[in-house]
Amino acid sequence: MLGRLDAVQPSRPAISAAGKAALSQYLTATVDRGDVPGVVALAVDRDSVLYEGAAGKQDVARNVAMRVDTLFRIASMTKPVTSVAAMMLVEAGALGLDDPVSKYLPAYEHREVLTSFNATSGAYESRPAKRPITIRHLMSHTSGLGYGWSSPIVSRLTENNRDRETEIPLLFDPGDKWAYGASTRVLGQVVEKVSGQPLDTFFLERIVGPLKLTDTSYVVPPEHTSRVVTVHRRADGRLTEQPNAPVQQAAVSGEGGLYSTARDYGTFLRMLLNGGSLGNATLLSPKSVAMMGDNHIGAVIVEEQPAADAARTRPFPLGAGRDTFGLGFQIAARDERYARLRSPGSLSWAGINNTHFWIDPDRHLAVVVLMQVLPFYDERCIEVLRGVEELVYRHLG
């Protein structure tokens, strides 16, 4: 089984005292040289936190130090939570991976696929899709749905109106290719339809509550808004802090919107490392968790996504051209020629403000690296991520 998330091994990873010191020094150095204004990193195994550290500022203008319990907008790191919610319904027999989405959301029946597109005029031609979009397609980003900020075609056809991203013709026949897009937004709507609950209620009652994730929510209580990190944007090589608008409730969506901390998200990842259970909470069976780490796109590979909106993203993700995808997670290629420090078969994803995580099932390790800088895949943020990865594995016992 790809991912081996249900494997049991007697050995436990550990990071030496020297390794912890090196990681903390590295985080401080990334701030001192201007890579990021602030960063939090955390490493966990199945049982505990191996390392956590913070450096820099949570709010530069107000001179507030970054802390390990700083609240981040984790954006698309919400997507794995939605995928777990969907998998819980699959395991309960209420939802099937190969069910057509139209079974639950009739608007997705009889979808069209683009056959030609004129970038100047916006005119296009389409034909009926060869097959329906399934739940598996949504969870593996092979539905044909795109995003306006990462697809020039979707951007032109929607004029960056997010509401239209799920209404225009598909970029390709479901299952034929991989493209990052609004699939998990639709998946969240399916979870709501099948469960009969608003998504935030499902999260609270079935995931956040049982795992005791005290700082994970779509809304930040007034007494905790002072812990929310500000967002910076890098343009012309310089970081500019964005206006610190009042913290408001995020739109409830399966694709993004959650606030969380490194410790909370690390707890969520520990649940996955333990095969779906943590403490007294059981969300999924080991079989279901392992299935999420299997390749569900066959010979299709993760393709590099262009930057339709350069202010929001650079081309992404790492591993494009060789990695595959599971049910909510990118899977590191097993081809040893492309092995990263993380084990082949490791699972990962990220959020647009450069929040990142990976799960290394072979080493029973998960790592969270949280920044709050645009654009997505900013080169210096990616260097910070690579540096943390290098030090974690160098000092992992």
Stockholm file with secondary structure:
# STOCKHOLM 1.0

chainA/1-397         MLGRLDAVQPSRPAISAAGKAALSQYLTATVDRGDVPGVVALAVDRDSVLYEGAAGKQDVARNVAMRVDTLFRIASMTKPVTSVAAMMLVEAGALGLDDPVSKYLPAYEHREVLTSFNATSGAYESRPAKRPITIRHLMSHTSGLGYGWSSPIVSRLTENNRDRETEIPLLFDPGDKWAYGASTRVLGQVVEKVSGQPLDTFFLERIVGPLKLTDTSYVVPPEHTSRVVTVHRRADGRLTEQPNAPVQQAAVSGEGGLYSTARDYGTFLRMLLNGGSLGNATLLSPKSVAMMGDNHIGAVIVEEQPAADAARTRPFPLGAGRDTFGLGFQIAARDERYARLRSPGSLSWAGINNTHFWIDPDRHLAVVVLMQVLPFYDERCIEVLRGVEELVYRHLG
#=GR chainA/1-397 SS CTTCTTCCCSCCCCBCHHHHHHHHHHHHHHHHTTSCSEEEEEEECSSSEEEEEEEEEEETTTTEECCTTCBEECGGGGHHHHHHHHHHHHHTTSCCTTSBGGGTCGGGSSCEEEEEECTTTCCEEEEECSSCCBHHHHHHTCSSCCCTTTCHHHHHHHTTCGGGTTTSCBSSCTTSCCCCSTHHHHHHHHHHHHHTSCHHHHHIIIIITTTTCTTCBSSCCGGGGGGBCCCEEEETTEEEECCCCCCCCCCCBTTBCCEECHHHHHHHHHHHHTTSEETTEECSCHHHHHHHTSCCSTTCCCCCBCCSSTTTBCSBCTTTTTCEECSSSEECCCCGGGCCSSCTTCEEEEETTTEEEEEEGGGTEEEEEECCEESBTCHHHHHHHHHHHHHHHHTBC
#=GC SS_cons         CTTCTTCCCSCCCCBCHHHHHHHHHHHHHHHHTTSCSEEEEEEECSSSEEEEEEEEEEETTTTEECCTTCBEECGGGGHHHHHHHHHHHHHTTSCCTTSBGGGTCGGGSSCEEEEEECTTTCCEEEEECSSCCBHHHHHHTCSSCCCTTTCHHHHHHHTTCGGGTTTSCBSSCTTSCCCCSTHHHHHHHHHHHHHTSCHHHHHIIIIITTTTCTTCBSSCCGGGGGGBCCCEEEETTEEEECCCCCCCCCCCBTTBCCEECHHHHHHHHHHHHTTSEETTEECSCHHHHHHHTSCCSTTCCCCCBCCSSTTTBCSBCTTTTTCEECSSSEECCCCGGGCCSSCTTCEEEEETTTEEEEEEGGGTEEEEEECCEESBTCHHHHHHHHHHHHHHHHTBC
//
